[in-house]
Amino acid sequence: MFKEVNSNMNLPEIERAILKFWDENKIFEKSIENRADKPLYSFYDGPPFATGSPHYGHILVSAMKDAVLRYWTMKGYKIPRRWGWDCHGLPIENIAEKELGITHKKQIEEMGVKKFNDVCRGKIMEYVSEWEKVIPRLGRWVDMKNSYKTMDLPYMESVWWTFKELWDKDLIYEGYRVMYICPRCETTLSQSEVSEGYRTVKDLSVVVKLELTDEPGTFVLAWTTTPWTLIGNVALAVGDNINYQKVELTDPESGQIEQYILAKERVENILTGQNYRVSEEMKGVDLVGKRYKPLFNYYSNDENQKNKENGWKIYTADFVTTKEGTGVVHIAPAFGEDDMNLGKEKHLPFIQHIGMDGIIKSEAIEFAGMHVKPIDDGTKTDVEIIKYLAAKDLLFAKEKYEHSYPHCWRCDTPLINYATGSWFVKVTGIKDEAIKLAKEINWSPTHIKEGRFGKWLEGARDWSISRQRYWASVIPVWKCQKCSDLIAFGSIADLKQKSGQEILDLHKDAMDDVSFDCEKCDGIMKRIPDVLDTWFDSGSMPYAQIHYPFENQEKFENSFPAEFIAEAVDQTRAWFYYLHVIAASIKDKIAFKNVIVNGIVLAEDGKKMAKRLHNYPDPMEVMDKYGADILRQYLLSSPVVAAENINFSEKELAELQRGMFRMIWNSYSFFVLYANIDKWDANIERPTPDARRLTNVLDRWILSELNILITNLNKSMKKYELMQSTRHFTAFVDNLSNWYIRRSRKRFWKSENDSDKSDAYKTLHYVLVQLSKSMAPFTPFLSDEVYKNLTGEESVHLQDYPKADATLIDQRLNGQMNLVRDIVEKGLSARAEAKIKVRQPLGELFYGGEKLDPELENIIAEEVNIKKIVWQENISDVRLNTEISQDLQEEGIAREIIRDIQNLRKTTGYKVEDRITVLYETDSKILNTVLQKLNSNIKREVLADNIEKQKYEVDGQENYSVYGEMIWIGVKK
């Protein structure tokens, strides 16, 4: 006997019971232990920050990872799954700053780095308890108790080792270049971090007038979208072979004549609607060397300013175009990469009139103390500069300019292009090898390989790894304060030996106090002040999570590269990229073999999910309402697992619940109900059905469909295609519930053929067991409920994944069954058009095309309620003979009566196996005839021992109209 199954599915209740069972019986641990001697399947888990509750992005990627790892576990691999926590960087620092009321970096220095870092350390695990509820509730198996943290001493030491490996390969260097900085955080950002924060903004663009010193009244027009950089202007750039014009404009009010120089191609755009006369044409090269008056004199009048003699002149540059602006580029070497390169080449003055905090320095008197990109109004300072220029008659034009502009990925502050020092990984030195190695990686979806990831890798620049912050792994480089000699450390032991100090912590507050004598001079060596980019922590994860190479060398060699990783699409330029760059640099290998890239789960209205907007349902509430399995299936079968975005829809969860999951549950409860009634013994009948012996075409067909399903599942999972895998179930479950079981119902409770009934039980039991195994990685709760009850074994997750039996696949039968269902659909449609109920038998149905086997024609006959199925070679559609004889009419009435009796059985609450007596009373001659003539047929269909013509008190009774004739029917046990 199987455990009784309530026909009303309550998946959340089932899941809570399964969770308790897994925990009490250590099923996760057993799934690893019972494969201890199997091949290792290595998995790297990108660690999240525990600074907030898990959101749908975490739910999605956890479902993806869990499904893949459960699958490969069932394929016979040993898969340890260790959780990790991201601990360092700006996300934590920003939380600490808010708690401490810090608005400026200087305040951290004033309070002390140690105190600040202690606050950061205390904020790390604030939401751990939330994660420990949500992740297991989703059904994800992962070891959270023995998690690693990127702030742990062993992890940080391995990060040092990674750095030292790059150092020894001459892939680390210190450089000075223009990079994006966050003025609020006062630190540089890497290329990938900058790419995360672009948003469309409206800035102010200006065309300014720069007067030639030797031609009073002649102005060069230059265009910029960053007016605040004009204070740092030291030169103008033109294109060598670009054609320029000098045009003459007369002020209609004053009559004053001015000459303007700009690119010929841009004249019409810049001077639209104005009366001008072209007075001269020239090439860009003809303008080289001409001097102009600075817009601002703050630095041009400074006697200490270097290279003044080369400043405020016109030069040529190959980056000048005529696509926009005036064809003249204003050069401020401190705020642009091209500008800086030209500045170095031409030995131009270097003016950096703002600090890393974005505040204008005191030298720029009228603007001193202003922030060039205030977060509340990004154009505020630009407006003041434009007013100043207008007052000096140096403004030619201004307009709003909409463009994409980078913002800090953590604090939303507009970034600033800023020349500063940084330490870099020389990615360009290993880029060719990295590109070559990347060809070995399998991506899902495949277009990411050559697309988003491939293109990013091709355009890779050297990686800025230094940050001017506090809570992070430090750069392990010590510098002599006198001779500037450098030493990099790759282990605690080496630093301890060199410094003679006990090393217990590798954070900035501890490391800044460690110093020692220089071996090359009598100076003191101190650590350089910068810390490492948090992505350096992340990229070092394969080594640092197990404290390699200080421990676990063999373990590492066996687990590198990872078989599988997965994260969101933005990680193609972040974690995936940094893993690959470091592995290619220090191991000359890929870091991972297979990767799934997911898109973003948006709110139902298409907006980003945000707690403040209350625009999405709480994940725990969703799982408690619908079940984690339904949430998993919804996400895993959607395009979001193929790097596309989706709008979360609770309505679609409800449809899944009413659809596929209800069909699975109905199929399962149907089997258990009838198997218990018939006392069908799975231990005796369990062997795989022999398709060659099966006489019923439906059994052979569903076994064929099952093995096609298993074949397709294994194919798509080997390609890491989750959407394709999970979508295979939809059609199969429909086939099982709405065709196989519906067509086979009578075989389970009315069959007079014991062999056929046994085949039906055996087939359905086998299919449900194999289906539960097949679905186990994706819907682990429902699968275990079904499997455990139908087999008596401990858990489906301790089993092997099904393998397809090719001998059970009959493609001809599958094709013919599809044709049967098509004919049935057309036949029912023809009935509806003729307004004839399905319960009314008809004489003939005609079809053409492929000739079907007789047993398949019998299915059509039963489905469409036809006495005879006729194949005609030359017809292309389905036709019905709609003439109804007296015999057919009587049989139709009998079916109506049977339907009514069955409804009474149901409403009265009788069990399926209950035998009944049917009572009736009617004055209708035809109804009396039918009840007498078709008595035995009706009794068989409704499990009645007797049909009696009399009226008295019964369990269930009703007055009915059958074909316009009144009848009273009652039922009793």
N, C-alpha and C positions, 0 to 999 in steps of 0.2 A: 504494500500500500504506500502510495506517495502522500506527503503532507498535503492536506487540503489547501486549495487555493481559492481565495476570495475573488469572485469574478470582477469586483471593482478594484482596479489597480490603485494602490497608494504608494507610489514610488519613493517619496521622501521617507516614509515610515520604514519601508524595506531597506533603504540605504542606511538609515541609522542603525538598524539591526545588523546589517552586513559590516558596517564600520566597527561595531562592538565585537563582532565575531573575528574580524581580521586582527584586531588589537589583542584580544584574549588568546588567540591561537597563533600569533606571530606569523601570519601568512606571508607578509612582505619579507620577513627574515628568511622564512623557509624557501621562498621563491629564489633566493640567492644561494642559500646553503645547499639546496638539493641539486644545484648545478655547479658545485665547488670545483669539480674536475672538468668542467666544460670550458671552451674558449672564452677569453675575456672580451667583452664588448665595452669599449671605453667611451665615456660620455663626459663632456664638460658642461657644467651648468653656470650660465652667466649670473653672478650673484646680484640680488636687488638690494636697495637701501631699505632698512626697516624704519623709515621716517614717516610712514603713513600706512593706512590700511591697504591691502591688496585691491587693485582695481581690475577692470575687465581685461586690460592689457596683460596683467600678471596671470589672470585666470586662463586666458587664451593660450599663452605660451606654456603654462603648466600643463594644460590639457594636451597640447601638441607633444611635449616632451614625454609625458606619462604614456600616451598612446604608443609612441614609437618604442619606448623602452620596454613596455609590457609585451609588445609584439616580438621584439628580438629576444626577450627572455623566454617566451613560449617557443621561439625558434631554436632554443637550446644554448643560449649564451648566458654567461655569468655577468651581471651588470650591477656593480655597486653604484649607489646614487647618493652622493654626499652634497648636502646643502651648503651654501656659502652666503656671507653677508658682505656687501660693499660698505665700507666704513669711512673712507676718506673723501676730501674734496669740498668744493663749494656748496653742494646741497646741505651738508652737515653744518658747514661754517655759516651759511645764511640763517639756518634755524637758530644756531647759537647767538648770532648777532641780534636777531629779533628778540630773543629772550633777555639778552643783556642790554637792549636798548642802544646798540651800537649802530651808528649811521656812517661812520668814517673809519677807514683802515687805521688811522693814527690812534684811534681810541684803543685798539687792540694792543698796540705797542705800549701805550700808557698803562694799561691794566696788567700787562705781562703775558707773554705767549703761553707760559705754563698754565696759568689760570684759564685762559681762553681755550686751550687744548683740553683741559680737564672738563670744561663744560661740553665741548664737542664729544668727548669720549662718553659722557653721561647721556647724550641724546641718541646714541647709536641704536640701542636696543629698545627704544621706547614703545614700539608697536609690535614687538616680537610675538606677544601673546595673540594678537589679531591674526598674524600670519599662521601661527600654529593651530588656529581654528579653521581658517578658510582653506588652506592648501590641502590638509587631509580630508576635509569635508567634500572637496572636489573629487576625491578618490585618487589623488596623486600620491604615489609611493616615493618617498625620498627621506633620507636620514637627516632630520633636522636637529637631533640631539647632539650629534657629533659634528656640528657645522664648523667650518673655518671662517675666520674673519680677516679681512685685509689689514686690520690694525694689529693683529697678533705678531709677536716678535719673530716666530719662525717664518711666517709669510713675508714679513718685511725684509728679513735677511735674504730670502730667495730673490726678492725684487732687487736687492743690492747686487746679488750674483748676476742677475740678468743684465743690469747696467754695466757691470765690470766686463762681461763677455763682449758687449758692444764696444766698450772702451778699448779693450785689447785688440779688437778688429779694426780699430781706427774709424769707428762709425759714430763716435760722439765728438762734437766740437762746440765751441762757444762762438757765437756770431752776433752781429749787430745788423738788424734789418727792420724794415717796416712790417708790422704785424697788427692784427686787430687786438685791441685791449678793451677790457671792461673798466671804465673809469670808476664805477662804484666799488667793484672788487679789487681794482688797481692791480690787475694781473693780465698777462698775455693769455691768448686762447689758441688752441691748435686749429688746423685747417678743418678738421671734422666738427669741432665744437662750433666754429663759426657757421658752418653749413646748416646746423640744426636750428638756428634762430632767425632766419630771414622772414621778413613780413613786409607787406606793401604799406608805404607811408607817403605822405605828401610833404616834400621839403621845398625850400625856396632856391631857385636857380637865378643867377645874376650874370649879366654881361657888363663888365667894367671897362672903363676908359683909362688906358695907360699912355701918358703923353711922352713922345720921343723928345729927348733932351736937346737934340740938334735941329728939331723941326717943331717949334712951338705951334700949337693949334692942330697938330697931327697926332692922332691917338690910335694905338693898337687896341682892338677889341678882343677881350678874352672872356671865356665862359666857364662857370664852375657851379656845381651843385652843393658845394660846401663853402659858403661865404666866410665861415670862421677861419678857414685855412689861409685866407688872403693876407692875414697879418704876417704869416710865415713865407710869403712869396719872395723869391729871390731871382727868378728868371722867367722868360717866356719861351715856349718851344713851338716851332713851325715845321711843316713838312718840307724836306729838301726840294722835291719836284712838284709840290702843290702850287697851283696858280693862285696868286693873291691879287686883290685889287685895292687901290686907294680910291675911295669914293668921297665926294664932296656933298655936304649937307648944309643948308642955310636955315638958321633958326627963324621961323616966320615972325616972331615977336621982336627979337633983338636985332635981327639981320646979321647976326654973327655967323661967320663961315667956319666950319670945322671939317677936318679931313679924318677919315677912318680907314684903317687897314684891317682886312679880314679875307678869308678864303673866298675865291670867286664863286665856288659852288654854294656858299652859305649866304651870299649877299641878299638874294630874294627872300630867304627865310627871316633873316635878322632885320632887314629894312622894309618889310612888308608895309605898303601903304604910305611910304615916305617918298618925297621928291629928292632924288639924288642924281649926281652926275659922276660917272667914272672918269677920274682924272689920270690914272696911271695903272699899268699892270706890271707884275713882277713875279718871279719865282721865290719860293721860300728861302732859297740860298742867298738871294739878294738882300734879305733882311738881317742876315746873320751879323752879329757884332753891334747892332744899333742899341744904344742905351735908352732907357726910359726912366721916368720919375717914379719912385716907389709910391704905392698907395698910402703906406704908413711909414713914418720915419723913426719908429721906435728902435730899430736895429741898424738901419742904414747909416744913422748918425753916430753909432757906437764905435768909438775908436778901437775898442778891443775886439771887434767882430772880425773873425778870420776871413780871408779870401774876399774882402770887400771889392777888390779891383775886378773880380770876375762876376760880381753880382749885378742884378738888375739890367741884364742884357738879353738879347734874343739869340737863341741857339736852334739848331735843327735836331730833330729826334724822329726815329722810325715809328714811334707809337702814335704819332699825330695823324688823325684822320679827318675827313670832312663829313662823316655820317651824322654828326650832331654838333651843336655849339657853333663856334666861329672859325674853326680850323686853327685856332691859336690856343695852346694849353698853358695854363698858369702853373708854374713849378714851385712846389713847397717840399723840399727834400725830406723834411721830418714827418711827412704825412702821406706818402705814396711810394710804392715800390719803384715804379718807373721814374718818378721824381728823384728818388734817392740814388738810383743808378746813374742818372744823368748828372746829379750833383757830384758824385764821386768822379765821374769821367771828366767833367769840366771844372772840378775844384771850386764848386760854388759855396757860398756862405751857407751855414747850417743854422736855421732858426727854429727852435722848438719853444714856442711861446706859451705852451700849456704843460702842466705836469701830468703824471699818469692818472691823477684824479680828475682830469678834464677841466681843471680850473685855469683860467688865463692868468699868467704871471703879472707881477707888478709893473714890469717895463711897459706893457701895453696899457698906458695910463687910463684911457677912457673906458677900457673894458676889463681892467684888472678885477679879479675875484668872480667874474662871470663863468658859469659852466657852459662849455660849448655845445653840449647835448643833454640838457636837463631832461630827466625822465618824464616829467609832467608836461613839458612843452619843448619838443626837440628843435623848434625853429626860433625860440625866444632870443637867443644871442645873435643868430643870423639877422633877425629883424633889426637889432640895434646896430649891427655893422652896416646893414643896407641904409639905414637912416643917416649914419655918419657919412657914407660915400655919397649919398644924394646931396647932403648939405655941402659937400666939397665939390660938387658937380663932377664926380668921378663914376657915377652910375649911369649906364646907358639904358639898361632894361632889367626888369625882374619879372618872374612869373612862378607860379606853383608848379612843382615838378613831381609827378608820381613815379615812384620806382621801388624796387625791392631793396631793403636795407637790413643788415644784420643786427640782431639784438642778443644780449647775453642769454644763453640757454637756461640760466637759473634765476636771474633776478630781473630779466626783461629790460635792462638798461641798454640804450643805443650804444653800439660799439664805436670805437674810434680807430682809424688807421694811425699808427704811432710808431716811430722809430725807437727801438730799444734793444737792449742786449738780451740774449736768450741762449740756452743750451739746446742743441739740436741732435736728433738722430739723422744720420746721413742716408735717408731713404733713397735718394737718387743714386747712391753708390751700389745699392743692391736691387734696384727697381727691375732691371732686365731679368734677373734671376727670379724675383718675386712673381713677375708676370708669367714666366715660363712654368714655375711651380703651380701657379693658380689653375693651370689647365687640368691638373689632376683632381680638382675639387668638383664634386657633384652638387649642383644647386637645384633646389625646388622652390619656386618655379625656375625652369632652366634659363629663362631670358636674363636673370640676374647675373649669371656668370659673365657673359660678354657685355651686358648692359650696365646696370647701376654699379656693380662691384668692379667689373672689368674696366670701365671707363674711368672710375675713380682711381683705380690702381695705375692706369696709364698716365693720368694727370698728377700723380703723387708728387708732392714736394717734400723737402726735408721737414721733419717733425719737430716742432717746438715742444720740448718736454719740461721746460722749467716754468714754475709758477711762483709769483711773488706773494705767496700765502703762508699758511701756518699748519693746518691740520692735514697732513699728508706724509707719505714716505719722502724722506729728504734725498736730495742729490748727494751721493756719497763721495764728494770730491773735496779735498782739503787743499787750500792755496796758501803759499808762503806770503806773508804780509810785506816781505821785503823784496825777494827776488821773483816772486810770482810763479815759482815752481808748483806743479800740480801733482797730486796723488789721488787715485781713485781706489776705493775699497770694495771688495766683493764679499766680505764675511765679517762677522763680529770678531772672530779670533784674530784676524789680521789687524783690525783697528785696535783691539785690546793690546796686542803685542807692541804696536807702534806707539800707542799713547800711554800704556801702563795703567789705564783706567778700567774699572769694571763697567761693562756695557750691559745695561738692563732694559734699555728703551731706545728705539731708533727714531723717535719723533724729534721735531725741530727743537723743542724746548730742552731736550736732553743732549742732543748732538751739538748744538751751538756752543756748549760749554767745554767740549772735548777739543783740546789743542795739544800740540807737541812741537818739538824743535825741528827746524828744517835741516836736512842733511847736506844741503848745498851751500847754505850760508848761515849766519847766526840769527836768522829771522824765526818767527813763530808761524806755524801752519794752523790755520783755522778753516772751518768748513765754509764753503760758499753759502750765502744765505738762502738761496732758492730751494723750493721743494719740487717734487716730481708731479707732472701731470697725472691725474687720477687714472687716465687711460693706460698709463704705464703699469700701474697696479693690475689693471684688468688684462692687459696683454701678456703679463707675466704669470697669469693664473695657472696654466698647465704645470708650471714648475713649482710655484709658491704654495699651491694648495696642499702639497705633500712634502714641503720643505726640501725640495730637490735643489742642489745635489748633495746636501748635507746629510740627507736620509733618503731611503726608498729609491736608490738608483735603479735596481732591477724592476721595481714596481713602475717607475716612470718609463723605462725603456719598453715595457710591455703595454703601456697605455698611451703611448704617443706615436703618431697623432691620434686624436679622438676619432672614433667612428662617426660621431654625430654631435651636432650642436644645433640650436635653434634660438632665434630672437626676432625682434621686429625689424622692419625694412630699414629704419634709420641706423641700425647697427652695421649695415654694409660699409658705412663710412666711419664706423667707430670700432666696436669690439671685434667684429669679424676682421676688419682691416688691421687692427693693431696686433691681434693674434698672429695674423699671417706675416706681417712685417717682421715681428720679433723672431718667429720661428724660421723664416727664410734667412734672417741675419745670423742667428746663432746656432741653428741646427741644420740649415740648408735643406729643410723639409717643410711640407705643409703642416699646419697645426690641427687641421680637421679634414676629414674625407667627405662627409655629407652634411649639408646644412639646409634647414627649412627656414624660409623667410616669410614672416607674417605681416599683414597690413595692420591697420588701426581700427579698433572698434569704436565707432562714433555713437553719439546719442541718436535717438530715433529721428530727430529733426535734422540730422546731418552735422550738428555742431559738435565740438570737442566735449567729451564728458567732463563735467566739473561739479564738485560738491556744492559750490556756491549757487549754481544754476538749478540744482535739484532736477537734472534732466536725464537721470538714469536710475533704474531700480537697484537697490542694494544687492550685491551678489549672494550674500547669505540668505536673504529673503527669497530670492529667485530659486535657489536650490531647495529651500524649505517648502516652496510652493509647487514647483514642477519636478524637482529632482536634479541632482548633479548630472546624471546620465543624459537627460534631455538637453541640459545646457551644453554638455560636452559634444553631443551629436550635432546640435545646432551650430556650434562654432566650427567643429572639425569638418563639417560638410559644406561650409560656406566658402566663398572666394577669399575670405580673410586669411586662410591658411596658404593662399597662393599669392601673397604680397599685395592683395587689393584691400581697400577699405570697405567696411560695411556699416550700415546704420542698424544698431541693435533694435530688435523688434520682439517685444514680449508676446505679441500676437502670433508670431511664427513659432515661438516656444509652445504656445497653447495648441497650435495646429499639429506640431510634432507629437504632443501628448495625445491628442485625439486621433492622430493618424497612425504613423508607424509604430509607436510604442503601444498604443491600444491594440493594434493588430497582433503584435508579438504576445502581449499579455493574454489576449483572447485565445490565441493558438495554444499557449501554454496551459491556461486554465481549462480549456476544452479537453486537451489530452488527459490531464490529471483527473478531471471529473469522470470521464468515460472509462479510463484505465482502472480507476478505483471501483467503479460499478462492476466491471467485468473481472476484477481481481487479476488484471494482467501483470505478470511477473517479469520485470525488466531483467532480473538476474538470469532467467531462463531464456528469454527472447532477445537478449541484447546484441548478439552478433550482427555485424553489418549486413544489411539486406543484400541478397544476391540478385542483381538486376537481371541476370539471365533466367532466374527461376520465377521472377515476379510476373504475374499474369495481368495485373491491372496497369493499364497504360499511364494512369496518373502517378503511380508509385515510380515507374521508370522515369517519367518526365521530371518529377520534383527532385529525384536523385541526380538527374542530369543537370538541372538548374543549380542545384547545390554545389556540384563539383565545378561548374563553370564559375560560380561565385567565388569559390575557394581559389581557383586558378587566377581569377582577376585580382583578388585581394592580395595574393602573394606577389603578383607582378607589380602592382601599383605601390605596395609597401616597400618593395626592394628599390623602387625609384623615389621613395620618400614623398609620395603624392597622397597626402592625407585626404584632400577633398574628393579625389577620384575613389579612394578606398571606401570612405564612409558612404558615399552616394550609391555604391553597389548594393547596399542593404535595402534601400527603399523599394526597388523593383522586386527584389527577391521576397521580401516580407509580404508585399502585396500579392505576389504569386502564391505564396504559401497560404495566406489567410483567405484571400478572396477567390482563389481558384482551387487549389489542392484541397484544403479543408472543407470549403463550401461544397465542392463537388463530391467529397468523400464522406460527408456527415452520416449518410445512411449506412455506410459500411461499418461504422462504429457502433450503431445501436439498433439497426434493423436488418443487418446482413444475415442471411440464412446460410451463408457460406463461411464456415469457421476458418478456412484457410485464407480467404480474402480478408476477413476481419483481422486475423493475425498479421497478415502482410501490412495492413493499414496501420496497426499499432506499432509494429516494428519500424516501418518507414518513418512515421511521424516522430516517434521517439528518437530515432537516429538523426533525423533532420534537426530537431530542436536541440539536441546535444551538440551536434556539429555547428549549428548556428550560434549557440552560446559560446562555444570556443572561438568561433570566428569573430564575434563581436566583443569578446572579452577585453582586448586592448582599448577599445573605444568607449564602451558602456560597461565598465567593470562590475557595477552593482547588480543590475538586472541579469547580466550574464551569470554571475555567481549564484544568484537566487535560483535561476532555472537549472543550472548545471548540478548544483548540490542536491536539489530535490529529485531530479530525474536519474541521477547516478548513485547517490548515497556517498559519493567521494567528498574529500575535504574541501577542495576549492578548484575552480576552473583555472585559476592563475598558477596552479602547480602542474598544469598539463602542458603538453606540446601543442603547437599550433597545427591545425588541420593541413593535411596535404591532399591535393586533388587526386582522385582515382580516375585516370583517363578512360578506363574501361566502362565507367558509369556514365560517361558523356555521350549523348546521342544527338548530334547536331541536326540530323534529319527530323527526329521526333520534336526537338525544340522548334524547328521551323514550322512543322505541321501544326503544333499546338498554337503557335502564333496565328496561323491561318484559321484555325478553329475559332479562336477568340475574335478574330476579325469578322468571320462569318456570323458568329453569334451577335456581335454588336450591330451588324447591318440588319440581321433578322429581327432583333428587338426594335430597331429603329423603324423597320417596315411595319411591325405590329402597332407601334405608337402612332404612325401615320394613318393606319387603318382604324385606329381607336378600338383595338381588340386587346383585352386584358391578357396578361401572360398566363394566368391560370386557365384560360380557355384554350384547350388543345386545338391545333389546326392539322389539316391533312398532310400537306406537302411543303417542303422548302427545296428550292432549286439553287444550285451553285455551280460555278465554273472554275477554271484554273486547274491547279493540281488536284488530282484525285486523292481523297483521303482514305485512310484505312477505316474499315467498318467500325472499330471501337471508338474512333475519333468522331465519326458521323453520329454515333450514339450519344456522344456528349452534346453535340449540336442539337440533336433531337430533344434531349432532356432540358437543355438550357432555354431553347426557344419554344419548347412544348409543342413539338411537331411529331406526327405519327410516322412520317416517312421522309428521308433525306435523299434527294435525287441529284446526281452529278450529271451535268450536261456540258460537254466539251466546249461548245461554241458560245456560251454565255459569259459575260464579264461581270455581272452584278449578282445580287442575291434577290430571289423572288419568292413570294409566298402564295399558296393557294388559300384564299381567305373564305372559301365556302365552308359553312358550319352545318354538318349533318346533325340529326337528332342524337345519335350516339355521342358525337363530339360535344354537343350542348350538355348532355347529361354528365359527361365526364368533367366538363368545366364547372358545373354546379357542384359536383362532388368535391372538387378542389377548393371551391369557395367554402363549403361546409367544413372541410378539413382545416382550412385556415382559421375559421371561427373557433373550432374546438381547441386548436393549439393555443389560440389567444386566451381562451378560458383556462386551460391548464396553467398558463403562465401567470395570469392575474390571480388565480386561486392559490398559487404558491406550491403547486405540485413539483416534486422532484422529477428529473428526466426519466428515471426508471419506474416511476409509479404507474401501476396498471389502473385503468379507469372503466367506469360504465358511462355510456352516453345515453341521455334521455332526450326525447324530442316530442314536439306536438306541432302539427301544421294541417291546414285544410287544403294545401296545394297538392294537386294531383301529381305534378311533375316532381316535387320534392319527395313525396312519398315513394314514387317510383325509383328515384335515384338512391334513396336511403335503403331500399330493399335490394335493388339490382346491384349496387356497388358496395354492399354491406361489408364484405370481407376486405376489400381494398381500403375502405375508410378505417376499419378496425386496425389493420396493420399499420397504417400511417400514424394513428394517434395513440397507439398502445391501449386499445380498448378491448375488454373481454366481451362486452355486449353492447348492442345498440337497441334500446327499447323505446317503443312509442307509448309514453305515458308521462304524466306531469305530477311531480311532488317535490318536497323540500330536498335540495341538493347543495353541494358545496359552492358551485358556481353556476350562474344562469344568466341568460340574456335573450332579449328579443332581437331578431335579425331580419333584414330584408335581403333575400338572395334572388337576384335577377327579378326584382319586383314582387317576389312571393314571400309572405311572412312565415316565419318559423320560430318556435321557442326551442332553445337548446339548453340542456343542463349537463353537468359532469359531476361524478362522485367517485371516490376511491372504492 
